[in-house]
Amino acid sequence: MLAAEPTGGSWQTFVLSSSDALRSLPPPSQGSPQFTQDVNELKALQLNRTATVNESIDYWNNGSVVQWNAIARSLVIKDNTSAPMASRVYALLSVAQYDALVSAWNNKYTYNRSSPHDIDQSIQPAVQTTSDPAYPSDHGAVAGASAAVLSYLYPNETAWLTKQAAADDESRLQAGVNFRSDITAGNAIGLTVAQDVINRAKSDGSNIKWNGTVPTGPGKWVSTTSPPTPPLLPNWGNVTPWLSNSSDLIMPPAPPAFGSAQFEAGLNEVKQIANNRTADQLQIAQYWDDGAGTSTPTGHWNAIACGLIQNYSLDELRSARTLALMNTATEDAGICCWKAKYEYWELRPITADPTIKTAFATPNFPSYTSGHSDFSGAAAGVLSYIFPKEQSQLQGQAQQASLSRLYASIHYRFDCDQGLKVGSEVAQRAIQRGEQDGSPQQAL
C-alpha cells in the first residue's frame, strides 16, 4: 500500500484562495441507495476485466498527472504551439492539477471515506491502493481539471479530451479503487479549479497584440525568414508571471555592445564552431533542437520530469506539485527571457556574419538571451530541489541544452550563459515557494 499524505489538504495553492476553499458534498452514507449502487457497480465490473480493460487500468494507473502531461505535449506538437505559448500550456495544466489535488486531499481528510475494498472485501482492487481516504477521487480531480483546461487551450480537441477524461475515470472504477461517487466528487473539484485557472489565463496578457515597431540600426535584430516576417511574440515579456510581480522580473545585464571586443570574440567563437562543428556537437544541437512541431524545450523538460516522477514512484499529489513548481518557473523564465529579447533587440549571429553556417534554421526573434538556456536553468533548478540525488545529471543536461544553441551557431555564448543564470534565479523563487508550501520534503 502506498504511503499516505495526511498533510496534503493544507498545502499552499496557486489559484484557489485556500486549500479548503472548495467543499464537496458528503459521500453517500453506507446503506443508502446510492451507496448500494456504487458497491454493486464495482462488483460487476471486476467480473469483466478483459485484456483491453486491464490495459486501460495499467495505462492510467501509471499516473494520471503524468499521462495528462503527455497528452498536453502531444497537443503542443499537433498544434505547432510556439515555445513561450507551450510553457504557458504546461503551467496552466500543472497548476490546475495541483490545486485540484490539494482540494481533493482536503476533502479526503474531512470525510475520511475508506477505499472500496476496506468497505467491502469482496471488491478486489486490480492495482496497489493508497492508505489515503478515497473520497473524492484523485484521478477524478485530475481528469476533470486537465480536460477542461486543455479544452480551453485547444478547443478543437474537446471531444477527444472528454473521451480521455472518461477513460481515466472509468479505469479507477474498473480497477476497484474508487466508487462512482468518489469519481463524481473529484470531477466536480477539478472542473471548479479549472475554471479558476481559465479565468486567470484570460487575463494574463498573453493575447495582447503588439503595436510597436522593430528598431533599426547597427547591431539590431532583423528577421531571419524569407520573406521577412514579424518577430515572435514581442509582448510576451508583459505576460503575468506566477512567482513574482510583473515589476519584479529577473533581467540580465545588457549584452556586449555591438562591435565591442567582447561582442567580436563571441561572434568569432560562433563562426569557429560553425566552421569546425564536430559530430558530437551536431548531435547535441539536434537532440535539444525542440523547434517547430515538437513539444518545445519546456516539453522536453516535462518529459524528463515525468520520467523522474515515475522512477521515484511519486504519488499523484507530489507529481502535480513537482510539475506545478517546475512549469510555473519555466513560464516565468520565458517571460524574463522575452522581456530581455525585446528590450535589447540583439541581432543573431547569422545577421552579424551571413557566412555562418547554422545547424538548422535560426528562430525568428532576437538573440539575447537564449530561451533554451532560460527554460533549462529554471527546470533543472527546480528538479534538482525535488530530486537532489539527480542534481549533477540535471545540471549537466541544462548546460548541454544551453550549449546546444552555441553548437548550432544560432546563439552567442553570452546569450547562453546569461539565460542559464536568469533561469536558475527564477528556479530559486519556485524553490522558496516549495519550501514554504507546507509540504514535508521527501527524502528522495
N, C-alpha and C positions, 0 to 999 in steps of 0.2 A: 504494500500500500504506500502511495506517495505521501510525503510529509505534508502536514497542514500548514496553512499561512494564517494563523489566528489574528494577526495584526493587519492583514491586507485591507480590511474595510476602513482603515483610518489613514491610509497613505494619502499624501498630497495629490490633488487632482490638477489638471491643466485648465479645463473649461468649466467644469462643474464648480459651483461656489463652495462646495464642501463634499467630503466623501459620503455624508449621509443626506445629501440634497434630494435623493430620489428614494421613495419608499414604496416597495412592492406591496400589493395586496397580500394578506396572509395566504399560505398554501391551503389547499383543501384539507379539511380535517379527516383523520382516519375514520372510516366507516361511512363517509358521505358518498353520494352517488358519483361525484367527480373522482374521488379517490379510488373507488372500486373500478371505475372505468380506466383510470390510469394503470392500475395493477394488472387488470385483465389484458390491456393492450400489450404490455411488456411480456407477459406470459405467452401470448400468441406469437409475438414477433420472434422470441427466442427459439421457437419451433421451426422458423423459416429462415435460418441463417444460411443462405446459399453462398456459393463461391463469390458471386457478384456482391452480395450484401457484405460478406466478410472483407472483401477488397475495399469497399467504401468505408467500413468501420476502421480498417487499418490506416487508410489514407488520412482521414480526419483526426484519428487518434494520434497521428504523428505531430499534431499541434495545430489547433485552429488558427492561432495567431500567425504561425509560420506559413500555413497553407494560404491564408488570405494575403499575406505579404507576397507570396509567389504569384497569386492571381493579379495583384496590383502591378508587379513587374511585367507580367505578360501583357497587360493593358497599355503600359507605358511603351512597350515595344510595338504593339499593334497600332497604336495611335501616333507613333513617332513623336512622343512628347519630348520637349526640349529639356535640357539638364536642369535649369532652375525650376521649371514647372514640375518636373518629376520629383525634385526634392520636396516640393510642397505636397504633392500627392502622397508620398510616403509619410510625411509628418502628419498630415490630416488623418490619414488612416490609423497611424500608430497611436496618436493622441486619443482618437475615438475608441480604439480597442482598450487602451489603458484605463481611461476614465470609466468606461462601461464595466470593466472588470473590478475596479476598486468599488464601484457602486454595488455590483453583484456580490462582492465579498462582504460589504457592509450588511446587505440583506441576508446573506447566508448565516452570519453570526447573530443576526437579530432573530431569525426564525428557527435556526438550528434543526432543520429537517434532515433526517438521515437519508442515506442513499437507498435506492430501491431494494438492494439485497439485504441491507440491515433491517429494513421494514418487513420484507417477505423473503425468506431464504430460498424459496423455490425459484426466485429470479436469479439466474446465474450470469454475472457480467462477463462479457467476452474479452474485456481488457482490464488492465490494472486500474484500480479506483484510488481516489484520494480520501483522506480522512476529514477533509473539509466538508461542511454541510452541502447538500445537493441543490438546494433551492435558494436563488434562481440558478439556472444552468450557466456555467461559464461559456460553453460553446454557443449557447443561445444568445448570450450578450455579445460575443464577438461576431457571430454571423449577422445579427441584426444591425450592429454598428457598421461593420465592414461593407455589407451590401448597400446600405443606404448612402454612406459617404462615397463609395466608388461609383454608385449610380448617379450621384450629383456631378461627379467629375467626368464621368463617361456615360452620358445619358443614353446613348445608342446601345449600351451593353446591359441595360436594366433588366431585361427579360432573362438573359443568361445569368446575371448575378443573382437574381431571385432564385433561380434553379440551384445555384451553388449553395446559397444560404439554406434552402430546404434540404439539400443533401447533407450538409453539415449537421443540421438539426436532427434529421431522421437517423443519422449514424449513431447518435447518442441514445436514441430510443432502441434501435436495433441492437446496440451493444449492451443494453440493460443497465446503463449507468445513470439515466435520467428519466423521470416521468414526463409526460406531455406537459403537465402544469409547470414543471421546472423550466422546460424549454420556452413556454409561452411567457413566463415572467422574465426570463433572460432576454428574449427578443424585445420585450417592451422597454427594458432598460437600455438596450443597445440602440433602439430607434430614437429614444428620447435624447440620449447623449449625442447621437449622430446629428440630430437637428441643431443642437448647440454648436457643434463643430462646423456644420454647414453655415450657420449664421455668422460665425467668425470668419469663415472663408469668404463670404460675400462682401465683407467689409475690410479685407486685409490689404487692399490696394493692388492686388495682383492683376487686375483687369483695367487699370487706368492707362489710357493711351498716352504716348509720348508726343509732345508737340514742339520739342526742341529742334535744334539744327546741329548737324555734325560740324565740329570745328575744323578748320583747315590750317595748314602751315607746316613748317618743318617739325618732324617728329610726331605728327598727329596720325591717328589711325585713318585708314581708308578701306573701303570694302574690298574683301578678298575674293568676291564672287564675280562671275562674268555672265551676264551684265551685272553691274554693281547693284546691291540690294541694301535696304536699311539694316542697321545693326540690330542684333537680337536683344530685345527687352531692356532698353535703356532706363526704364523706370523701375527695374527690379530692386534696385538699392533702396527704394522707398517702401517696399512691402513690409508689413508689420512683423517684427521678429517675435520669437517665442520666449527667449531667455533674457531679454533686456528691453529697454525702451528704444524707440527709433532714434532718439537723440544720443544714445549711448553705444552706437555700433563701434566695433573694434576696427580701426582703419590703419593700414600700413603707411609708412612714410612715403613721400614722393619717390618715384623711380629715378634712376640716374638720368641726368639731363641729356637730351639728345645731342650727340656729337661729343659728349664728355669722354674722358679717358675710360671711365668705368663703363659707360654705355658701349663704347667701341670694343672693349675687352669682352663684354657679354655677347655682343654680336659676332665677334671673331670666333668665340667658342662655339656658338651655334653653327657657324659655317664650317668649322673644323670637323664637328661631329657629322654634319651633312655630307661632307666630302669623304669621310672615313668611317661611316656608320658600320658597326660590326653586326654580325648575325644575332648576337645576344641582345644588343641594343635595339635592333629592329623587332625582335621577338617581344621584348618588354614593351616597346611602343605600341605594338599591335595588341598585346594582351590587355593593356589598360586603355585602349583607344576609346571604347564606350561612347562612340559617336551616334549619329542619327540612326534610328532603327534598332537601338539596343535599350537595355534597361537603364542606361546612363551611368555616370560614375557613382551616384548615390545608390542606384540599383545594384551595382557591383558590390558595394559595401553592405547592402542589405542581405545579399546572398551570403557574404562572409559572416555576417552577424547571425543569420538563421542557421548556418552550419554550426557555429559555436553553441547556439541555444540548444540544438539537438544533441551535440556531442556532450554537453554538460547536463542534459535532461532537465532543463528549466521548466517549471510549471507554466500554465497559461499566464498567470498574473506577472511573474517575473520576466517571461518572454516579452510581454507587452511593455513592461517598464523599460527593459533594455532597448527596445526599438523606439519607444517614445523619446527617451533621453538622447539616443543617437540621432534620430531623424529631426528632432527639433534643433539639435546642434548643427546638423548638416544643412538644413534650410537656412538657419541664421548665418552660417559661414558663407553660403552662397549669396545671401543678401549683402554681407560685408564685401565680398569679392566684387559683386556687380556695382556696388557703390564706388569702389575704387576704380573699376574699369572705366566708368563714365565720369569720374572726377578727373582722371588723368589722360584718358584717350590715347594710351600708349600704342604706337604703331607696332605691327607684328614684324618678326624678323624678315619674312619674305618681302615685306614692303620696304624695309630698310636696305635689303640687298636681294633683288629679284633673282639672282643667280643661285640662291639657296634651294636645294632640292629637299623638300619635306617628305616625310614617310607617308603622309596622307594629307587630304585637304585641310587647310587652315580654317578653323571656325570663324564665322563672320561677326566678330566683336573684338573690342580692344584686348590688348595682350596682358596688361598688368592689373591684377595678379592672376595666377593660374587657377582656374576653377577646380581642376582636378586636385590641386595641392590644398586649397581651402577645404574642399569636401573631405579629402583623405585625412588631413590633420585633425579635423573635428571628429570624424568617425573612429579613427584609430585611438584618439584620446579617450573617448567615452568607452569604447570596448575594452581598452586596457584597464579602465577603472572597474568594469564589471567582471572581466576575466583576467585578473592580474598575472596569472601564470602564462598568459599568451602575449604579454606586453612586448617582448622582444620581437616576436613574429609579426605582430600587428604594426609596430612602429617601422619595421623593415618593409612591410607592404606599403605603408604610407609613403616612405621615402622612395620606393620603387615607382609607385603611381605618380609621384611628383616628378621624378627624373624622367619618366617616360615621355613627358611633354618636351623636355630638352632633347632627348634622344630622337624624337620625331622632328625636331628643328622647327617647332611651331611656337616655342616659348624660350625666353632668355632664362638663365639660371636665377636671376634676381626675381623674376615672376614666381618661380617655383619656391624659392626659399622664403619669400615673404608670405606667399599663400599658405604654406605649411605652418608658419608662425601664427598667422591670424587664425587658422583653423584650430590649432592647438589651444589658443587662448579662448576661443569660443567653447571648446570642449570643457575647459575649466569651469565655465558657467553652468554647463549641464551637470558636471560632477558635483559642484557645490549644491545644486538643487537636489541631486540624488542623495547627497549626504544629509540633507535636511528634510527629506520627504517622508520620514517615519518608517522607512523600510529597513529592517535589520539586514545589514550587508552579509551575504552568504560567503562562506569560505570556499571559493571555487579553485 
